[in-house]
Amino acid sequence: MKKAINMARATALVLAVAGPGAFAQGAPAAAAGGVPLKATVIHWWTSGGESQAVKQFADAYNKAGGQWIDQAVAGADQSRATTINRIVGGNAPTAAQFNTSKQFRDFVEQGLLNNVDDVAIAGKWDQVMPASILAAIKIDGHFYAAPVDIHMPAWFFYSKAAYKKAGIAAEPQTYDEFLAQLAKLKAAGLVPLAFGGQVWQEKITFDAIFAMVGGADLYLKVYRDRDQKAVMSPAFKQVLVDFKKLKAFVDAGSPGRNWNDATAMVVSGKAGVQIMGDWAKGEFSSAKQVAGKDFGCFPGFGPKAPYIVAGDAFVFPKTSNAAAIKAQKLLATVVTSPAAQVAFNSRKGAIPIRGDVDESSLDICARQGLAIIRDKSRQLPNSEMLATPDTTGALQDVLTNYWNKNQSADDAQKAFARALKDQ
């Protein structure tokens, strides 16, 4: 992932030379006579559950008087690279998906995005969205992205059938209890932990253990403050040790496995549990499995576990074309509307970015997430909201080396400290 992130940063510098004028060439134009406002949308929602989810946005946009032109690109890095290449080539999309993070800061700083301030004001975004989401999309007083979901990347999804086979009757309340349950799953002949050995999956799994075991204070000292003493503390070393304990519970086929393939292992009952973002629920839904009946979910250990806040958003490449700007504003209005939010997120597996939606149609996991996020004391920003893409990439390198090689926790701790200091 770091390679793609660095490419994005380098391309942003190229864009500064190319100038904002390049955008106008590729702006969608609305013909006269009531022809729908065309919106070319680049995104990476390509799995079964994700495709069903994004269709809700497309249908809502079309009903609102637009024409959604879908440009799905498999893989987040590849999708962002496609967006960058389209912008550089003078054929910018109307909107493009990014994570709700610092990924698009370079574009804002280079003046390469349109803001959607009037849409945000009309929709009262400041009042209905969590502070951590607003901090990511509102830069220098302007709204440069329309958030579409709140993902929590540290959910634990488990197969009810697998837990029953292993004789596990209750969800774990501590990390030690969780490790003991993994051991029971292994003894029952199951794959205890469905794991995808890709750098970003290793990183979100680490962050889950970090938040749950190390606690919110240490997490913020490391990621937000870059506190070298905190990184070199015994408490952080213990987080690394606890993270590596999971290695004993993954199968030999985990390296390189896609996240949705790991989810499929839990869906089929081949594996017991997966640590993954709540987007995994879309795969359970596609398989006609019901939360609370066929699979279970818990967002950490105990009633006060930190709730990591992440998500996705659409950004709007710079254009002076009046029709293109109308399309961007219509799109931003539609995707953040209460009805579209519920329709999309009920299939995506996330929770709506608004706190004023009808949650009755959401599953028990989503309702649990909405209840938790109303407790501001439990909200913890995703590490990508606190660190630059380059820093995130450097830390991913550290963690993948530690996970995949015979490296000591002491050496990994020193490497982690260097990565934070050098970026």
N, C-alpha and C positions, 0 to 999 in steps of 0.2 A: 504493500500500500504506500510505503514511503516514496517509492519511485514515482508513482502517479501524483502524489502530493507535491513533490518537488517540481514535477513537470508543470503542474497548475500554476505554481508560483512563478516559474520562469516565463510561462506564457503570458501571465498578467503583465510582466514587464514589456513583452512584445506588443501587447495591446496598447500600452501607454504610448508607444511609438506610432502604432497604426492610427490611433486617434479615434474618438467616438464616432466620426463620420462613417466608419465602416459598418456600423449597425444599421443605418437607414436602408442600405441596399437590400437586406434580407427581411425587412419588416413586413409583416402581413398587411395587405391592403384590403379594405372593405369596399366592395363596389357599390355604386348607387342603387337605389331602388329596393332597399330593405334586405339586401343579401347579408347573411349572417357574418358576424365578425369572426374571421378565422384565427385560430390560436394553435400554433405548433408547439407542442409540449414535450420536452425531453425528460424522461425519468427512467429509473432502473427497477420498476416494479414488474417483474416478469414471471414470478412463481404463480402457481395456481391461485392461491388466496389473494396475492397482491393484484393479479390481473382482475379478479372480481371486484376488488376494492376500487381501483382506479377507474373502472367503468362507471362507478357511481358519480365521480366527478365529471367524467365526460358526458354522461346523460344529463346531469344537472346544468352543465354549461350550455349544451345544445338546446335544452328547454328554455334557457334564459335568453336565447337569441344569438348564440354563438355557434361556431363550428369547430369542435375539438379535433385536431389532427394529431393523432397519437404517434410518438416516436420513442418507443420503448427500446432501451439498450441494456442488455444483460450485464450486471456488475456495476457497483457504484463507481469505482475508479474509471471504468470504461465509459460510463455515462457522462461523468464530469469531463473526461477528455474529449468526448464528442461535442459537448457544449462549447468547450474552449476552442476546438478546431472550427466549429461553425461560426463562432464569433470572429475569430481571426480571418476566416475566409469571406467575411462580409455577408454571411447567411445566418444571422443569429435567430434562434427560436424566439417565440413570444415569451416563453417561460421555461425554466429548467429547474430540476430538483437538485437541492443540496441538503446536507444535514443541517439541523438547527445548531450551528456551531460557528467557529471562526473560519470555516472553509471559504467563505465568500468575502472576507474582509479586504483582501487585495483588490477585488473588483470595485468595492465601495470606495476605497482610497484612491483608485485611479479614475473615479468618476464614470464607471462603465455600467452602472445599473440605474434604472429609473426607480424612484421611490413610489410608494402607494400611500402616502400620508392621508389623502382625503378619504380613501377607503377605510383606513385604520381609525380615523376620527369618527366617521359615520358608524362604524361597527363597534365603537367604544372598546377597542382592543386593550387599551390601558386598564380598563376596569374588569374585563372578563378573562384575561389571560394571566398565567403565573409569571411572577417577576423574572424567573430564570429564562423563560422563553422570550420575554420582552427584551431582556438584556442582550440576547443574541441577535435579535432582528432590528432593534432600534439603535441606530448608530448616529452619534452627533445630532440627536433630536429628530431623525428621520427614519421612517420604516422602509427598509430595503428588501424585505422578504415577507411572504404570506405563509405563516406556519400552518401545517395541515394536520398534524398529529402530535401527541405526546407519547413517546415510547419510553418504557423503562427497560433498559438493557440487561437487567439482573434478575429476571423472573426465573423461577424454578418450575418446570413443567414435568409432570410425572405420569406414567401409565398406571391407571388404577389396577389393571390386570396384572402388571408386573409387580406392583407393590403387594398385591394379594398373594401372588405366588411366592414372594419372598417373606411373607408373614409380617409385613410392615403395616401397622394399623393407624398410625398418626403421623402428621407432618412434623419434621424436626424443629425444635425450638432453639438449638444451638448448632454451631459448626461441628462440634464433636459428635452430636447426635446424627448429623447429616452423614459424616464419614462412616459411622457405624451402620447406617442404612445402606450406603453403597457397598459395604462389606457383605451385608445380607443378600443384596441383589447378586453380587458376584458368586456367592456360595450357592445361590439358586440356579446358577447356570446362565444368567442373563448378562448382557453388557450393562454394567452399572451406570456409566455416564456416557450418553451420546455426545460425541465431541467432534467438531470440525477443526482439524489442525491447520487453520489459516491464520495469518498474523493478527487480523482484526478480531477473529474469534478468540484467540488466545488473550488478546488485550481486554476484551469485555469480560471474559471469565475472570481474569486477574482483578479487574476493577470491582467486580461483584464481591469477590473474597475480600478485597481491600476494604470496601465500604462496610461489609458485614463484620469482619474480624477486627480490622484496624480502627474502625469508627470514623464518624464524620469529621471530627476535629483533626485527626492525623491526615485523613484524605485531603482536606482543604489546605493544610500546612504544606503538603507535598505538591499538589497540583496547582493550587492557586498562588501560594506564597513562595514556592520553590525553596523551602526552608531546608538547607543542607543538614542541619542538626536533626531535623525530623526524619529525613531520608536515611541518615546513618544511625538512627536510634534502634535499640533492641526491638521496639514494637514493630518497626517497619521490616526488620529482618524476619520477625516471626510471621508477618504477612506473606513474605516470599516463601518461607518454609511451608506454611499452610497451603499456599497455592500449589506448590509442587507435589503435595500429597495426593492431589487429584490424578496425577499421572498413573498411579497404580490401578485406576478404575476405568481407563479408556481402552478401547480395543486397538488391535494392530492396524486396522484399516482407517484410523482417524486422520492421518496426515493428508492434507489437501482436500478433505471432504467438505462439500458445500453445507451451509447451515440447514437448508431445507431437507437435505438427505439425512442429516443427523436427526432432524425433527421426525422424519418418516420412520426412523428406528423406534422412537417412542410411540408414534401412532400405531405401529404394528405390534407393539409389546415386546419387540426384540430387545429394547433397551429400557432401563428404568426411568431415567431422569435426564433432562437437558437444562443447562443454564443458558438462557438465550433471551433476547428481547421479546417483548410481547407481540411482535410481528409474527412469531411462530404460531400464534393462535389461528392465524389464517389458514395454516396447513391442516390443523385439526378440523377446522370448520369445513374445508374442502373435502375432507375424508368423512364428513357427516358425524364427527364425534362432538359430544356435548361436554362443556366444562362442568365439572362437579359430578358427572356421571361416568364418562369414559376416561377422562383425564383430570388431573388436579393441578392447581397452581398456587404458589405462595411467593410473595415478593421479598424473601429474606427470612431471617430467623427471629421469631418473637414479635410482639405487638408494636415495638418502637423501632424496627429496622429502618435504616435510611432508605429513601425512595429516590433512586437516581433518575433524573429528568433529562431526556434526550428527545430527538424527533426529526422530522423532515419539514422542509419548506420549499416554496417556489420563489426563485429570484427572477427579475425581469430586466433583460438586457436593454441597454440604452438605445433609444430611438426617438426621433422627433416626428415620426409619422403619426398623424392624429388618429387614424384608424387603429394603428398598432397599439397606441397608448390606451385607446378605449377598450381594446381587447384585453390588455393587461389588467386594467382596472375591473373589467367585468369578471375576469378569471379570479382575481384576488377576492372580489366580493362573493362569488359563488362558492369557492372552496372553503371559505371561512364562515359561511352561513350555518346556522344551527342544524337545519335539516340535512344538508350535504355532509356536515361533520359527523352526524350520527350514522348516516348511510355508509360513508366511507370507513369510519373507524370500527364499526361493528363487523366489517369484513376484513379489515386490515389487522385487527388484533390490538390496536392502540386505544388510547382514550382521546376524546375531543380536546381541542385546545381551548375551548370555551367552557366556563363553569355554569352556563345558563341553558344547558340542553336537556331534553327529555331523555333520561337514561334508562327508561323502562325496557327498551328493546336490547340493551347491552347485556352481555353475559356476566356471570358472577365475578370473573376475574377483572373485567373492565369496571364494574361497579365498585369492586374493592379498591381498584386503583384511583377512581374518582374520589372516593371517600378519603383515601390516604393523602392525596395531593392537596386536599383542602386544609390539611395540617401543615402549615408552612415550616414547622420545626423539623419535619421529616424530609423535606425537599432537599436534594443534594444535586448540584449541577453535574451533568456528564463531564468527564475529564476533557472532552473536546471543546466544551464551552469555556474551559479555563486555560487550555494550552493551545499554542499555535499548531497548525498542521505539521510544520517541521519538527516541533518538539514531540508531537504525538508519534510521528514516524520514527524518530530516534528511540523513543521508549518502546515502541513495538519491536524494534530490532533487538533491544536488550532482553525483552521478555521472551521472544521466540528463541533466542540463543539459550536462555536459561531453561526453558521448557524442553527443548529438543536436544540439548547437549548435556554432558556430564559436568555441569558447572555448579560450583558451590553457591549457597545463598550469600556468603560473604562477598564473592566476586560479582555476583549479580547486583548486590546492593551498591557496590562501588561503581559499577557500570551505570546503574540507574542515576546515581548522584552526578556522574560526569555528564550524562545525557541532558539532565535538567540544567546543569551549569553552563554547558557549551552552546545551547541553542538560544 
